[in-house]
Amino acid sequence: MMQLNKLPEINNKQPGRRRYRVQPHSRRTGFTRAALYMGYCALGLLLLVWGCRVPKPLALPDNQQLPDTFALAGANADTAGIGHIPWQQFFTDPHLRALIDTALKNNYALKTSTEQMKISEAALLAAKYAWLPNVNIAATAGVDKFGKYTMNGVGNFDTNLSGNINKDQHIPDPTPDFFLGLRSSWEVDLWGKIKQRKQAAVARYLASAQGRRLLTTFLVSEVAAHYYTLIALDSELAIIKKNIALQETALETVQIQQSAGRATLLAVQQFQAQLLDTRSLEHRTRQQQLAIESQLNFLLGRFPQPIARSKALNIDTLAAPWRPGLPSSLLTNRPDIKQAELELAAAKADVGAARKAFLPSLNITPYAGFNAFKAGLLLEPGSFAYGILGGLTAPLFNQKQLQAQYRISAANSRISYYNYQQKILKAYQETSVALGYMYNQQRIYALRAQEVSVLQNAVSTANDLFLAGYASYLEIITAQKSVLEAELALVHARRDMLSGTVQLYQTLGGGWQ
């Protein structure tokens, strides 16, 4: 402990007062006092060492190694994955790009993430300047009544009897105390504890930025998926209307045949039932359109309104084939992995700060200003005073609290490590599933296209045979129903191919660039 004070001067010398000389102690008394001092020092050093027992550094397992390639990548296993393409280049549909741009500006979840980033930025600002001294302007006033048998009471009484002080230096009883100046406290970062906390704050700020990027990738993929679903519903509605027209023609034909005696009433009723079912399907599709439009407008941060979109759902509306790149690129491009990595870094820094809390801390508390026991003399030059106090302190009885905090930090660090490993595993799993989905969906689409072609020919054949009297009305109804289902399934396959490509783009970390 070190203390230095400069106080207002008071001359306490009193000429003529008798001085007493203190005789030296005996040699035995000197040795006893020296031994006592040494014992106190040894005890203090022992307590200091005992109080500064630092836990061992936290050891975490090694990271798992990612496979070199994806299982279904095949010839597309190259370093230039689609996840690195900016969304403005990946999506070529101008209507879709306009919708994505609107969503990035107006989506409330994204705005909330931006505010969360500002909170992390403010925490970083506080941690950045935590090493600086805390300086405050102080204006205080108080009063003390010292007893006659206290050091201050005796000292003040003795000072007032001195002939070397003037009336302004006479100490009143009770004694007021006025101060106007600066007071400061400063913890010197001897071991880097404050620096570790700053590193944790930096990592958490960067993690919040990655969290916003993650939300951006989800938002871009959701807008694109809803957009393609909406166009697919338009195509379904067009197919349904076409089939309604065909079924109306078929109903008119069978009604004419009934009038001529070539068809029964049962045949007419079957055609009517088929037409009514298809018309009900039209209204179900319109309701789905309304729901998707509403969801898409919600993502755009606006109330429901018509969505401008393309008329056809073309497979070539995406700018790039489904190239996955290498698994190692997931570590650098997926925001959720980067976020987990930064949170792990922050947790490690917290552990470091918790370990260094066991070490002694050096605190310096200086002050400077005007100090007087009379308000009228406070701003006089002779009232200026300053002082500084430095102290080295170590934890003693709060060891259990520090150990508890260290255990909490260590457990959080292990949780962050497990979360980081889980994010890597999940990213590889999601990408593998997305690749498999695209691989199978391409073949499904090709087969669906062949099915539609065959069934369309079957409808024409059934109509010809029915008119010639070689086929029944049930065969025509079956053929029309089959071709309607096949055409709708082909639209679904086309939509699923586009949505699958968007999902692969999102799993590879695309959309935030």
GUKEKE-649131 format. One record per residue (C-alpha): x, y, z; residue in one letter; chain. Coordinates in Angstrom, 3 decimals. Layout:
R          x          y          z   resn   chain
R          X          Y          Z      A       A
...
This chain:
R          x          y          z   resn   chain
R      0.000      0.000      0.000      M       A
R      1.418      3.373     -0.998      M       A
R     -0.026      6.770     -0.138      Q       A
R      1.155     10.280     -0.929      L       A
R     -0.723     13.389      0.218      N       A
R     -0.160     17.103     -0.087      K       A
R     -2.401     18.978      2.340      L       A
R     -2.892     22.674      3.108      P       A
R      0.018     23.905      5.177      E       A
R     -0.404     24.595      8.886      I       A
R      2.634     25.548     10.929      N       A
R      2.481     23.556     14.149      N       A
R      5.898     24.605     15.427      K       A
R      5.603     26.194     18.840      Q       A
R      8.804     27.910     20.045      P       A
R      9.485     27.462     23.661      G       A
R      7.619     24.186     24.018      R       A
R      9.550     21.507     25.836      R       A
R     10.647     18.635     23.622      R       A
R     11.123     15.159     24.952      Y       A
R     13.681     12.831     23.459      R       A
R     12.591      9.281     23.048      V       A
R     15.202      6.909     24.343      Q       A
R     16.105      3.944     22.081      P       A
R     14.682      0.580     22.940      H       A
R     16.830     -2.160     24.232      S       A
R     18.525     -4.556     21.814      R       A
R     16.236     -7.383     22.838      R       A
R     13.160     -5.262     22.187      T       A
R     14.509     -4.296     18.726      G       A
R     15.126     -7.932     17.827      F       A
R     11.632     -8.851     19.001      T       A
R     10.019     -6.124     16.939      R       A
R     12.073     -7.044     13.828      A       A
R     11.092    -10.677     14.193      A       A
R      7.467     -9.662     14.565      L       A
R      7.668     -7.561     11.402      Y       A
R      9.270    -10.441      9.532      M       A
R      6.540    -12.755     10.730      G       A
R      3.877    -10.350      9.560      Y       A
R      5.550    -10.055      6.155      C       A
R      5.862    -13.836      5.835      A       A
R      2.214    -14.272      6.791      L       A
R      1.137    -11.607      4.282      G       A
R      3.246    -13.196      1.547      L       A
R      1.806    -16.616      2.359      L       A
R     -1.742    -15.291      2.181      L       A
R     -0.953    -13.497     -1.088      L       A
R      0.427    -16.668     -2.676      V       A
R     -2.431    -18.788     -1.341      W       A
R     -5.011    -16.311     -2.598      G       A
R     -3.497    -16.202     -6.095      C       A
R     -3.769    -19.887     -6.945      R       A
R     -4.719    -19.843    -10.624      V       A
R     -6.643    -22.772    -12.168      P       A
R     -5.032    -24.690    -14.987      K       A
R     -5.754    -23.489    -18.548      P       A
R     -8.891    -24.995    -20.088      L       A
R     -8.149    -27.744    -22.625      A       A
R    -10.678    -28.450    -25.377      L       A
R    -10.719    -31.457    -27.746      P       A
R     -9.351    -31.182    -31.263      D       A
R    -11.724    -30.225    -34.076      N       A
R    -13.153    -32.937    -36.297      Q       A
R    -11.750    -33.112    -39.802      Q       A
R    -14.186    -32.448    -42.638      L       A
R    -14.279    -34.890    -45.583      P       A
R    -12.429    -33.754    -48.672      D       A
R    -15.509    -33.764    -50.942      T       A
R    -19.262    -34.229    -50.794      F       A
R    -20.557    -37.707    -51.544      A       A
R    -22.841    -36.728    -54.443      L       A
R    -20.788    -33.847    -55.815      A       A
R    -19.356    -35.930    -58.644      G       A
R    -17.907    -33.824    -61.429      A       A
R    -19.167    -30.683    -59.700      N       A
R    -16.634    -31.081    -56.873      A       A
R    -14.631    -27.903    -57.482      D       A
R    -13.517    -24.991    -55.368      T       A
R    -15.870    -22.487    -57.038      A       A
R    -19.104    -23.297    -55.222      G       A
R    -22.319    -21.393    -55.815      I       A
R    -22.320    -20.266    -52.168      G       A
R    -19.775    -17.555    -53.013      H       A
R    -21.931    -15.979    -55.747      I       A
R    -23.736    -12.758    -54.698      P       A
R    -27.491    -13.084    -54.791      W       A
R    -27.739    -10.273    -57.362      Q       A
R    -25.853    -12.537    -59.792      Q       A
R    -27.341    -15.842    -58.690      F       A
R    -30.938    -14.779    -59.353      F       A
R    -31.547    -13.430    -62.853      T       A
R    -35.303    -12.828    -62.595      D       A
R    -35.720     -9.021    -62.284      P       A
R    -38.996     -9.358    -60.354      H       A
R    -37.372    -11.675    -57.809      L       A
R    -34.364     -9.431    -57.381      R       A
R    -36.651     -6.473    -56.727      A       A
R    -38.535     -8.456    -54.081      L       A
R    -35.317     -9.534    -52.354      I       A
R    -34.057     -5.955    -52.327      D       A
R    -37.336     -4.792    -50.762      T       A
R    -37.149     -7.525    -48.119      A       A
R    -33.585     -6.597    -47.154      L       A
R    -34.706     -3.004    -46.636      K       A
R    -38.048     -3.525    -44.868      N       A
R    -37.994     -6.891    -43.083      N       A
R    -38.546     -6.303    -39.370      Y       A
R    -36.597     -9.342    -38.218      A       A
R    -33.571     -8.015    -40.101      L       A
R    -34.062     -4.571    -38.560      K       A
R    -34.191     -6.192    -35.123      T       A
R    -30.925     -7.973    -35.864      S       A
R    -29.384     -4.621    -36.810      T       A
R    -30.366     -3.175    -33.433      E       A
R    -28.893     -6.208    -31.685      Q       A
R    -25.653     -5.479    -33.505      M       A
R    -25.761     -1.945    -32.110      K       A
R    -26.096     -3.373    -28.596      I       A
R    -23.004     -5.515    -29.154      S       A
R    -21.213     -2.490    -30.596      E       A
R    -22.021     -0.471    -27.462      A       A
R    -20.728     -3.309    -25.265      A       A
R    -17.551     -3.342    -27.347      L       A
R    -17.157      0.421    -26.906      L       A
R    -17.426      0.033    -23.131      A       A
R    -14.885     -2.807    -23.090      A       A
R    -12.512     -0.899    -25.396      K       A
R    -12.062      1.943    -22.907      Y       A
R    -12.338     -0.100    -19.703      A       A
R     -8.556      0.166    -19.142      W       A
R     -8.690      3.976    -18.822      L       A
R     -8.885      5.642    -15.381      P       A
R    -12.260      6.581    -14.002      N       A
R    -12.101     10.361    -13.379      V       A
R    -15.005     12.193    -11.724      N       A
R    -15.652     15.781    -10.710      I       A
R    -16.523     15.775     -7.016      A       A
R    -18.108     18.441     -4.823      A       A
R    -18.670     17.170     -1.284      T       A
R    -19.522     18.658      2.071      A       A
R    -19.652     17.043      5.513      G       A
R    -19.118     17.606      9.212      V       A
R    -17.347     15.581     11.923      D       A
R    -17.479     15.757     15.701      K       A
R    -14.271     14.244     17.060      F       A
R    -14.076     12.949     20.604      G       A
R    -11.573     14.290     23.131      K       A
R     -9.740     10.992     23.283      Y       A
R     -9.289     10.476     19.544      T       A
R     -6.230     11.294     17.473      M       A
R     -8.046     13.923     15.436      N       A
R     -9.683     15.421     18.500      G       A
R     -6.388     15.745     20.378      V       A
R     -4.565     16.967     17.291      G       A
R     -7.137     19.657     16.522      N       A
R     -7.148     20.810     20.167      F       A
R     -3.351     21.007     20.165      D       A
R     -3.288     22.855     16.829      T       A
R     -5.747     25.493     18.019      N       A
R     -3.422     26.287     20.983      L       A
R     -0.545     27.016     18.649      S       A
R      0.528     30.608     18.281      G       A
R      1.698     30.085     14.720      N       A
R     -1.737     29.868     13.151      I       A
R     -4.028     32.718     12.225      N       A
R     -7.756     32.949     12.761      K       A
R     -8.526     31.400      9.370      D       A
R     -6.554     28.305     10.351      Q       A
R     -8.436     27.829     13.574      H       A
R    -10.232     24.441     13.413      I       A
R    -13.883     24.663     14.429      P       A
R    -15.597     22.006     16.517      D       A
R    -17.573     20.219     15.057      P       A
R    -15.306     20.243     12.015      T       A
R    -16.831     20.790      8.543      P       A
R    -15.146     19.288      5.497      D       A
R    -15.548     20.791      1.997      F       A
R    -13.982     19.420     -1.186      F       A
R    -14.138     20.532     -4.818      L       A
R    -11.940     18.808     -7.401      G       A
R    -11.220     15.572     -9.209      L       A
R    -11.262     12.039     -7.850      R       A
R    -10.074      9.070     -9.837      S       A
R     -9.727      5.312     -9.637      S       A
R     -7.694      3.155    -11.992      W       A
R     -7.149     -0.573    -12.126      E       A
R     -3.864     -1.242    -13.870      V       A
R     -4.184     -4.203    -16.231      D       A
R     -1.135     -6.084    -14.962      L       A
R     -2.091     -9.546    -16.225      W       A
R     -4.276     -8.735    -19.234      G       A
R     -7.630     -9.404    -17.556      K       A
R     -9.218     -6.278    -19.032      I       A
R     -7.659     -7.090    -22.398      K       A
R     -9.274    -10.541    -22.312      Q       A
R    -12.659     -8.973    -21.645      R       A
R    -12.129     -6.632    -24.586      K       A
R    -11.308     -9.605    -26.823      Q       A
R    -14.530    -11.297    -25.699      A       A
R    -16.515     -8.165    -26.532      A       A
R    -14.902     -7.932    -29.978      V       A
R    -15.716    -11.576    -30.712      A       A
R    -19.326    -11.144    -29.610      R       A
R    -19.734     -8.062    -31.788      Y       A
R    -18.409     -9.938    -34.807      L       A
R    -20.662    -12.875    -33.909      A       A
R    -23.687    -10.575    -33.919      S       A
R    -22.670     -9.399    -37.395      A       A
R    -22.519    -13.029    -38.536      Q       A
R    -25.940    -13.564    -36.967      G       A
R    -27.330    -10.798    -39.143      R       A
R    -25.718    -12.394    -42.191      R       A
R    -27.307    -15.711    -41.247      L       A
R    -30.716    -14.070    -41.067      L       A
R    -30.047    -12.473    -44.451      T       A
R    -29.347    -15.851    -46.069      T       A
R    -32.577    -17.266    -44.641      F       A
R    -34.532    -14.231    -45.803      L       A
R    -33.167    -14.383    -49.358      V       A
R    -33.905    -18.106    -49.654      S       A
R    -37.394    -17.735    -48.155      E       A
R    -38.326    -14.926    -50.541      V       A
R    -37.061    -16.934    -53.525      A       A
R    -38.864    -20.120    -52.413      A       A
R    -42.174    -18.252    -51.935      H       A
R    -41.716    -16.524    -55.277      Y       A
R    -41.229    -19.802    -57.144      Y       A
R    -44.166    -21.347    -55.277      T       A
R    -46.351    -18.442    -56.364      L       A
R    -45.364    -18.845    -60.023      I       A
R    -45.948    -22.595    -59.716      A       A
R    -49.458    -21.928    -58.428      L       A
R    -50.042    -19.667    -61.440      D       A
R    -49.022    -22.548    -63.703      S       A
R    -51.251    -24.946    -61.777      E       A
R    -54.161    -22.572    -62.135      L       A
R    -53.578    -22.320    -65.891      A       A
R    -53.508    -26.116    -66.177      I       A
R    -56.678    -26.427    -64.138      I       A
R    -58.479    -23.875    -66.302      K       A
R    -57.351    -25.700    -69.442      K       A
R    -58.661    -28.977    -68.064      N       A
R    -61.931    -27.324    -67.055      I       A
R    -62.395    -26.215    -70.663      A       A
R    -61.621    -29.737    -71.924      L       A
R    -63.996    -31.285    -69.420      Q       A
R    -66.757    -28.839    -70.362      E       A
R    -66.316    -29.849    -74.003      T       A
R    -66.410    -33.519    -73.064      A       A
R    -69.581    -32.953    -71.016      L       A
R    -71.263    -31.245    -73.953      E       A
R    -70.241    -34.127    -76.192      T       A
R    -71.648    -36.799    -73.897      V       A
R    -74.850    -34.789    -73.426      Q       A
R    -75.319    -34.743    -77.225      I       A
R    -74.691    -38.474    -77.304      Q       A
R    -77.274    -38.968    -74.563      Q       A
R    -79.807    -37.048    -76.651      S       A
R    -79.020    -39.345    -79.588      A       A
R    -79.329    -42.392    -77.389      G       A
R    -75.666    -43.350    -77.583      R       A
R    -74.800    -42.488    -73.947      A       A
R    -76.531    -43.018    -70.636      T       A
R    -77.492    -40.551    -67.917      L       A
R    -74.829    -42.151    -65.700      L       A
R    -72.141    -41.083    -68.154      A       A
R    -73.410    -37.500    -68.087      V       A
R    -73.412    -37.497    -64.279      Q       A
R    -69.842    -38.847    -64.132      Q       A
R    -68.600    -36.074    -66.450      F       A
R    -70.462    -33.469    -64.379      Q       A
R    -68.927    -34.779    -61.152      A       A
R    -65.452    -34.650    -62.673      Q       A
R    -66.010    -31.058    -63.816      L       A
R    -67.257    -29.987    -60.383      L       A
R    -64.224    -31.571    -58.692      D       A
R    -61.848    -29.729    -61.025      T       A
R    -63.632    -26.421    -60.397      R       A
R    -63.285    -26.933    -56.629      S       A
R    -59.563    -27.584    -57.197      L       A
R    -59.360    -24.196    -58.907      E       A
R    -60.648    -22.432    -55.783      H       A
R    -58.305    -24.397    -53.518      R       A
R    -55.410    -23.265    -55.708      T       A
R    -56.557    -19.646    -55.542      R       A
R    -56.633    -19.869    -51.749      Q       A
R    -53.074    -21.203    -51.771      Q       A
R    -52.082    -18.265    -53.970      Q       A
R    -53.644    -15.853    -51.488      L       A
R    -51.774    -17.471    -48.563      A       A
R    -48.389    -17.465    -50.349      I       A
R    -48.823    -13.855    -51.446      E       A
R    -49.642    -12.880    -47.870      S       A
R    -46.584    -14.717    -46.507      Q       A
R    -44.341    -13.149    -49.131      L       A
R    -45.632     -9.655    -48.340      N       A
R    -44.991    -10.359    -44.661      F       A
R    -41.351    -11.152    -45.467      L       A
R    -41.212     -7.888    -47.414      L       A
R    -42.446     -5.975    -44.357      G       A
R    -45.651     -4.698    -45.926      R       A
R    -49.384     -5.349    -45.933      F       A
R    -50.848     -7.797    -48.512      P       A
R    -50.802     -6.523    -52.074      Q       A
R    -50.374     -8.072    -55.537      P       A
R    -46.935     -9.500    -56.286      I       A
R    -45.376     -8.707    -59.661      A       A
R    -43.905    -11.921    -61.054      R       A
R    -42.917    -13.787    -64.190      S       A
R    -45.511    -15.792    -66.075      K       A
R    -43.526    -19.010    -66.490      A       A
R    -41.545    -21.163    -64.102      L       A
R    -38.418    -21.811    -66.153      N       A
R    -35.646    -24.075    -64.975      I       A
R    -32.957    -21.787    -66.430      D       A
R    -33.938    -18.778    -64.301      T       A
R    -30.943    -19.410    -62.019      L       A
R    -27.562    -18.170    -63.124      A       A
R    -25.432    -21.143    -62.057      A       A
R    -25.646    -24.944    -61.907      P       A
R    -25.667    -26.625    -58.518      W       A
R    -21.928    -26.612    -57.806      R       A
R    -21.310    -27.311    -54.096      P       A
R    -17.591    -26.551    -53.954      G       A
R    -15.457    -28.157    -51.244      L       A
R    -16.611    -28.914    -47.681      P       A
R    -13.836    -26.717    -46.279      S       A
R    -15.507    -23.684    -47.870      S       A
R    -18.407    -24.137    -45.445      L       A
R    -16.142    -23.002    -42.600      L       A
R    -15.471    -19.668    -44.238      T       A
R    -18.755    -18.964    -46.003      N       A
R    -21.572    -20.154    -43.731      R       A
R    -22.512    -17.402    -41.256      P       A
R    -23.782    -19.829    -38.614      D       A
R    -20.397    -21.593    -38.479      I       A
R    -18.529    -18.281    -38.308      K       A
R    -20.909    -17.099    -35.597      Q       A
R    -20.339    -20.258    -33.551      A       A
R    -16.569    -19.919    -34.026      E       A
R    -16.608    -16.318    -32.780      L       A
R    -18.798    -17.234    -29.815      E       A
R    -16.264    -19.933    -28.965      L       A
R    -13.477    -17.335    -29.134      A       A
R    -15.473    -15.064    -26.811      A       A
R    -16.033    -17.920    -24.361      A       A
R    -12.299    -18.711    -24.351      K       A
R    -11.547    -15.066    -23.596      A       A
R    -14.038    -15.192    -20.719      D       A
R    -12.185    -18.200    -19.318      V       A
R     -8.900    -16.295    -19.568      G       A
R    -10.371    -13.326    -17.719      A       A
R    -11.830    -15.632    -15.055      A       A
R     -8.408    -17.251    -14.532      R       A
R     -6.664    -13.901    -14.177      K       A
R     -9.215    -12.759    -11.606      A       A
R     -7.302    -14.981     -9.135      F       A
R     -4.173    -12.824     -9.524      L       A
R     -3.474     -9.634     -7.524      P       A
R     -4.856     -6.391     -8.872      S       A
R     -3.157     -3.010     -8.696      L       A
R     -5.527     -0.117     -7.999      N       A
R     -4.517      3.550     -7.953      I       A
R     -6.873      6.211     -6.542      T       A
R     -5.547      9.788     -6.909      P       A
R     -7.347     13.024     -6.193      Y       A
R     -6.650     16.743     -6.628      A       A
R     -8.711     19.786     -5.730      G       A
R     -9.589     22.347     -3.059      F       A
R    -10.129     21.075      0.479      N       A
R    -10.979     23.233      3.497      A       A
R    -12.942     23.168      6.747      F       A
R    -14.439     26.586      6.044      K       A
R    -16.600     27.228      2.959      A       A
R    -15.309     30.765      2.535      G       A
R    -11.710     29.510      2.277      L       A
R    -12.429     26.650     -0.162      L       A
R    -11.234     28.409     -3.317      L       A
R     -8.155     30.013     -1.738      E       A
R     -4.781     28.918     -3.186      P       A
R     -3.747     27.579      0.190      G       A
R     -6.683     25.127      0.134      S       A
R     -5.337     23.213     -2.855      F       A
R     -4.545     19.603     -1.979      A       A
R     -3.731     16.372     -3.798      Y       A
R     -3.054     12.780     -2.930      G       A
R     -2.546      9.348     -4.425      I       A
R     -3.106      5.887     -3.010      L       A
R     -1.857      2.699     -4.637      G       A
R     -2.742     -0.758     -3.441      G       A
R     -2.038     -4.347     -4.458      L       A
R     -4.930     -6.602     -3.480      T       A
R     -5.446    -10.339     -3.905      A       A
R     -8.552    -12.467     -3.295      P       A
R     -8.611    -14.302      0.014      L       A
R    -12.045    -15.184      1.347      F       A
R    -13.846    -14.902     -2.011      N       A
R    -11.947    -17.806     -3.588      Q       A
R    -15.099    -19.908     -3.842      K       A
R    -16.890    -17.153     -5.715      Q       A
R    -14.023    -16.853     -8.176      L       A
R    -13.895    -20.615     -8.595      Q       A
R    -17.634    -20.689     -9.280      A       A
R    -17.270    -17.972    -11.906      Q       A
R    -14.377    -19.850    -13.493      Y       A
R    -16.408    -23.051    -13.634      R       A
R    -19.288    -21.195    -15.249      I       A
R    -16.950    -19.692    -17.854      S       A
R    -15.301    -23.059    -18.500      A       A
R    -18.682    -24.781    -18.927      A       A
R    -19.834    -22.037    -21.303      N       A
R    -16.637    -22.486    -23.286      S       A
R    -17.245    -26.218    -23.642      R       A
R    -20.860    -25.545    -24.630      I       A
R    -19.635    -23.116    -27.311      S       A
R    -17.158    -25.725    -28.534      Y       A
R    -19.857    -28.399    -28.811      Y       A
R    -22.138    -25.931    -30.562      N       A
R    -19.365    -25.088    -33.031      Y       A
R    -18.764    -28.758    -33.816      Q       A
R    -22.499    -29.339    -34.155      Q       A
R    -22.811    -26.438    -36.603      K       A
R    -20.070    -27.948    -38.785      I       A
R    -21.710    -31.368    -38.704      L       A
R    -25.119    -29.872    -39.453      K       A
R    -23.738    -27.836    -42.356      A       A
R    -22.205    -30.925    -43.971      Y       A
R    -25.387    -32.917    -43.384      Q       A
R    -27.629    -30.202    -44.833      E       A
R    -25.418    -29.815    -47.893      T       A
R    -25.305    -33.567    -48.477      S       A
R    -29.097    -33.795    -48.239      V       A
R    -29.516    -30.808    -50.561      A       A
R    -27.174    -32.394    -53.108      L       A
R    -29.072    -35.672    -52.914      G       A
R    -32.345    -33.800    -53.297      Y       A
R    -31.126    -32.062    -56.449      M       A
R    -29.718    -35.292    -57.873      Y       A
R    -33.025    -37.128    -57.417      N       A
R    -35.225    -34.167    -58.342      Q       A
R    -33.606    -33.882    -61.753      Q       A
R    -34.518    -37.477    -62.500      R       A
R    -38.009    -37.005    -61.096      I       A
R    -38.538    -34.028    -63.386      Y       A
R    -37.366    -35.958    -66.453      A       A
R    -39.701    -38.853    -65.653      L       A
R    -42.621    -36.517    -64.972      R       A
R    -42.116    -34.833    -68.324      A       A
R    -42.238    -38.224    -70.076      Q       A
R    -45.352    -39.148    -68.096      E       A
R    -47.160    -35.985    -69.180      V       A
R    -46.282    -36.601    -72.825      S       A
R    -47.595    -40.175    -72.686      V       A
R    -50.817    -39.230    -70.893      L       A
R    -51.571    -36.343    -73.245      Q       A
R    -51.371    -38.791    -76.137      N       A
R    -53.566    -41.176    -74.146      A       A
R    -56.276    -38.506    -73.794      V       A
R    -56.320    -37.967    -77.560      S       A
R    -56.468    -41.702    -78.144      T       A
R    -59.292    -42.144    -75.652      A       A
R    -61.331    -39.342    -77.281      N       A
R    -60.911    -40.897    -80.726      D       A
R    -61.861    -44.341    -79.471      L       A
R    -64.873    -42.977    -77.591      F       A
R    -66.188    -41.185    -80.655      L       A
R    -65.703    -44.352    -82.691      A       A
R    -67.470    -46.407    -80.060      G       A
R    -64.434    -48.452    -78.999      Y       A
R    -63.938    -46.866    -75.550      A       A
R    -66.247    -46.123    -72.654      S       A
R    -66.746    -42.761    -70.954      Y       A
R    -64.927    -44.094    -67.880      L       A
R    -61.719    -44.442    -69.895      E       A
R    -61.984    -40.819    -71.012      I       A
R    -62.595    -39.644    -67.432      I       A
R    -59.650    -41.692    -66.188      T       A
R    -57.354    -40.376    -68.925      A       A
R    -58.336    -36.751    -68.262      Q       A
R    -57.888    -37.130    -64.527      K       A
R    -54.501    -38.786    -64.993      S       A
R    -53.191    -36.107    -67.324      V       A
R    -54.360    -33.362    -64.958      L       A
R    -52.557    -34.973    -62.039      E       A
R    -49.446    -35.560    -64.153      A       A
R    -49.305    -31.962    -65.396      E       A
R    -49.686    -30.664    -61.846      L       A
R    -46.966    -33.057    -60.674      A       A
R    -44.685    -31.773    -63.453      L       A
R    -45.211    -28.211    -62.220      V       A
R    -44.399    -29.364    -58.674      H       A
R    -41.234    -31.069    -59.904      A       A
R    -40.158    -27.901    -61.719      R       A
R    -40.872    -25.815    -58.606      R       A
R    -39.032    -28.293    -56.390      D       A
R    -35.974    -28.160    -58.648      M       A
R    -35.801    -24.391    -58.331      L       A
R    -36.491    -24.456    -54.588      S       A
R    -33.896    -27.191    -54.156      G       A
R    -31.272    -25.107    -55.939      T       A
R    -32.123    -22.159    -53.698      V       A
R    -31.896    -24.430    -50.640      Q       A
R    -28.472    -25.670    -51.761      L       A
R    -27.394    -22.060    -52.300      Y       A
R    -28.497    -21.234    -48.747      Q       A
R    -26.863    -24.302    -47.152      T       A
R    -23.574    -23.350    -48.815      L       A
R    -23.757    -19.924    -47.165      G       A
R    -24.988    -17.951    -50.148      G       A
R    -27.235    -14.925    -49.940      G       A
R    -25.446    -12.557    -47.541      W       A
R    -22.865    -11.233    -50.021      Q       A
